[in-house]
């Protein structure tokens, strides 16, 4: 029980840090980038909403949890965060290798993955969807789009404040990251769903 309380207390602190990062707090970005445990928490921020939403939406189908492994349900939920993960590493690699940024790729992942805490707002939406009040996927797409836009704004500020890049270099790195995200979505969508995947 003590371990659970410690984890909950620690996670609450990470949530606070995520909101500071969303507000462009460079000091918090630096601290999070250097904290090894932030890799795990970043993975939780990015991955937990996907898993919980998959479970919740699959319960609406007659097959129950088995429905979550349908490629028409599984991959549309997995491809966007998977593409975003690749995008983060592209930005970090480019900032470090091409523009001699001050940080490292893992630090960039830690910072940007904390921005995905916004995706947790989609979980209550999928809970409410049990009442057939709304289409959870439409709301999820809106939340994801807002998160994505703000993440790239944070990325720009991170590249200047944390990576110490020039403004023009930060813009190039961010634009390459956006293009990488779109290309990865296209690639994974075609590989796993053919022409039926819709970009978000």
Secondary structure, 3 states (H helix, E strand, C coil): CHHHHHHHHHHHHHHHHHHHHHCCCHHHHHHHHHCCHHHHHHHHHHHHHHHHHHHHHHCCCCCHHHHHHCHHHHHHHHHHHHHHHHHHHHHHHHHHHCCCCCCCHHHHHHHHHHHHHHHHHHHHHHHHHHHCCCCHHHHHHHHHHHHHHHHHHHHHHHHHHCCCCCHHHHHHHHHHHHHHHHHHHHHHHHHHHHHHCCCC
